[in-house]
């Protein structure tokens, strides 16, 4: 076996249907007394439920989290936490709310308890992002990693099916890139393959019954593993293109681009999916469950493909296959057209 370095991300995980009931205990174990509850405006009712559950431990509610964590929102949340004397934050929701919690922790160091209601996986990473003047900057800092994560599949029952599918496939993207990351290792490989398997296996059951708690639990378990992979290694072409395009990029075509240079990873992805090949397997999984399979469907204009290709090769980053502008431009065209990859 080759030499490697593995750094575990320290976090306490409480997992299971009804696990939200343990929240007050977890606040006490942190030694905290006053928790600021964070959510998006759409999940204000969930935030109120959490505050009620916490009782006197709840310092207040800040239901203003939005995508990409604008610096103005982060500053307002930090000011509110300071005004209320909050010594921890509870983030209930998806990546936007977890991201806001991280912004508070980055500045103040207060511990975060994350309660995910999607499969974003952000709760398992030390990665943060802040947007200022329309420019998003990201970084890594161990102090933004939530100290405790409560995975309660009952809290994901109302997640719409389309968001369920896109969120789960995004989790699969984290793990897929972890399998061919330059700084990967055997532990991450095990987590990545199992995360892909659990995420993919949950989707057909949820297509049949969105209220299947066991399937929701499997999807959360997969998200936990895939998020852990994202937090432990560097990401490649797929995530670079996501950042370049400002949203979700078509994973199958990024896998197809790298297939010839990451054969072991592709075999593991295919095995986890129960498919013959990785890229077509992910494409078929997305198509069967109603996810967008073209860049056109997610709002990418045709005249933006050349610019996206230029940006994708502007700065070098770890990727199994060397970055070739022409090949990436062809990849983007295939993704724009929704062409099923063959690699």
N, C-alpha and C positions, 0 to 999 in steps of 0.2 A: 504494500500500500504506500502511496506517495505521502510525503509529509504535508501537514496542513495545520492551520490555526483556526480554532473555533472559539468564538466569544459568545457566551449565552447572554441574552437580554433578560435581566431580572424583572419579573412581574409575578404577582399573585393572581391566579385565575380561579374564579368561581363559576362552575359550569353546570347547567341543567335547567329544566323547566321549573319555573317558579323561583329561580335563584335571586331575583330582585329582592325577595324578602330578607336577604342577608345584608342588605346595603348598610343599615345602621350599624351592624356589628363590624363591618369592614371600615367604616369611618372611625369607629372607636379604636380599632386595631392600629390605625395610622396615628393615633394620638391626637386627632383633629376634633374640634369642637363646633366649628361653624363652616358649613359647606355652601358654596355658591353653585346653584344648579344651572347648567348651560343647556340650551337647545336652539333649534331653528324656530322661526315664528310658526311654522306648520306643526311643530311638535311641542307647542306650549302646553297643551293638555298633559302630555307625558311628563313634562318638567314639573307641572303642578302635582301630578301623582307622586313623583319622587320627593318633592318638598313635603308633601303631606306625610309620606312614609317616614321621612327623617324627623318630622316634628320639630322640637327645639334645636335640633342639630342643623336645621336649614337656615342659612343666613339670608337667603333671597333667591330670586330667579332672574336670569339674564337670557331671554328668549330671542336673541338677535343674531345668532350665528348664520353666516352665509358662505357660499362657495369661495374658495381661494383665500379666505381670511384677509380681507382688506385691513390695512394697518389701522385705519380709523376705528373699525370694529374692535380690533384687538386692544387698542388704547382705551376705548370705552369700557370694555370688559375688565381690564386691569384696574381702571379707576373705580369701577363699581365694587370689585372685590376688596380693594383697599378701603373704600368708604364703609363697607359693611363689616369690615374686620374679618373677612373670610380667611380661614387657614387651610382650606382645600377646595377643590372644585370637582363637581360631578358632571360629566359630559354624557348626556343621553342622546343618541342619534347616530348619524353616519359620519363620514369623513370630515364634513364641514364643522360639526360640533366638536369632534375630537381635536381637530386642528385649532379651534379657538381655545380649547383647554390647554393645548401645547403652547400657544402664544402667551397665555397667562403664566404657565410654568417657566417658560424661557426667561421671562423678565423677573419673576418673583421667587421661583423655586418651590412654590406651593405644590403639594402632591395632587395628582389627578386620579380620580376613579372614573374609568370609562365603561359605559354601558352601550355597546354597539347594537344598533337596530338594522344595520345593513351588513354586507359582506366586504366592506372596504379594506379591512385589515389594518387601518392606520393605528389602531390602538396597540398594535404589537411592534411598532417601529419607533426609533428615536429621530425620525425624519419630521421636520416641520416646514411650513411654507407660509410666507407673508406676501401680500400684494400691495405695492405702493406705486402710485402714478402709472397704473396699468401694467407694471412689470412685477412678475412673481419671482421671488428668490426663495430658494430652499436651502436647508442645511441639516446637519445631524448634531444632536446634543443629547447625551444620556439623561439629562435632567427633565426633558420633555416626555420621556417614556412614561405612560401611566403606571402608577405603582400597583394598582389593582384593576383587573378587568372582570366584569360580570357578564357572562354570556347566558342570556335567558331566551331560549327560542320562542317563548310565548310572546315576547316583545316584537318579534318579526312577522307575526301572523298577518298584520295589515299591510306589509310591504307589497305593493302591486307586483303582479307576475313579471311584467316587462323589466321593472327595476330589479327584481329578484334575479332574473336571467343575466342582465348586463352586469350587475354587481358580482355575481358568482363567476362570470367569465373574466371579469377584471381580476378577481382573486386568482384564477387559473393563470392569468398572464404573469402575476408576480412570481408564482412558483415555476412556471415554464422558463422564465429568464434566469431564475436562480439555478436551474439545472445546468446551464452552460456559462454561468458567471465565472470570470477569471479568478475570483477569490472564493469560489465555492469549496465545499468539503463534503465528506461522506454523510455527516449528520444532516446538513442542509439538504442533500440529495434525498435522504429518506423522508424528511419532512415535506419536501416539494412534491414528490411522487404521491405520497399519501394525501396531501392537500388537494391535488388535482383530482385524484380518484374520488374523494369524499364530495367535493364540490360538483363534479360532473354527475355522480350517481344520484345526488339529491334532486337534480332538475326534472327528470322524467316523473318522479313521484309528486313534485310540486305542480307540474303541469296538469296532473290528474286531480290533485287536491291541494289547493294552496294553504289549507289549514292543517296539513299533516305536520304535527309538532315534531315527530321523530325525524322527518325529512328536513324540517327547518333546523333542527339540532345538528344534523349531519352537515348542512350547509355552513352553519356557524363554526363547527369544528374544522371544516375545510378552510374557512376564512382565517381562523386562528393560525393554522399551520402556514398557509400561504402568506399571511401578513408577517409571520415570524421570518420567513425566507426573505421577504422584501427588506426587512430591517437588518438582516445580517450580511447581505452581499450587495455588490454593485449591480445595477441594471444595464441592459443593453439597448438594442435598436428599438424595440417596441416602446419602451418608456421614453426614449429620446423623441420618438415621433409623437407620442402622446403630448409631451411637453411642447414640442414645436407646433403642433396643430391645435393646442389649447383644449384638448378633450380626449375622448376615448378613441383610440386608433384600432383598426382591424387587426387583431392578433394573428389570425391564420397566415396572412401574407408576410408578417414579420418572421414567423416561424419558417415559412417557405424560403425566405431569403437566407436564413442561417442553416437550413437543413444539411447542406453539403459539408458544412464545417463543424457540425455538432451532432454527429450521428448517434452517439450514446444517449445524449439528452433527448433526441427525437424518439428513440426507442422507448425510453421511460415514459415520455408523455403519451405516446400511442398506447402503451400498456395500461397506463392509468385510465385512459379514456375507453379502453376496450375497442380500439380502432386499429386498422392496419398501418396508418401513417398519421403523424402528429398534425400537420397543418390541415389536411382535409378533414381529419377527425374533429378539430376545433371548429372549423367552418360548418360542418354538418351539425354539430351540437348547437351552435348558435342559430342556424337556420331552422332546425326542428323546433326550437323553443321560442321563435318569434323575435329574436334580436336583430338589430340592423346589421346587414352584411355588406353594405356599400358605404363609402365615405360620403357619397351624395346624400344618403339617407340621414346622415348626422349633420348635414349643413355645410359640407366642404364644397366650395365653388371650384369648377373645373379650371378656372384661370389662376387658382392658388397652388396648383400642384408643382409647378416649376419652382416657385418660391419655397415651398415646403421641402423640396429636394435639396435646394441650396442650403437651407438652414440645417438640415439633417447632417450635412457633412462639414459644417462650418467649424465645429470643434470636435476633436477626436475624443473617443470614450471607448471603454472596453466592449468588444463585441467579437463573437467567434469569427465572423467573416469580415474582411476589410471593407470599409465604407467606400462604395463606388457610386458616384453621383448618378451615372446612367442607369445602373441596376436598381437604385433606390427610386429613381423617377419611374421606371417600369413597374416596380412594386406598388407605388402609389396609384398608378393608372389602373392596375389590376384591382386594387382595393376600391378605387372610385367606381369601377364598373361592376364590382361584385363578382369577379371571376373566381371560380372555385380553384384553389391552389392544387397542384398535382404532386409537389415535392413531399 
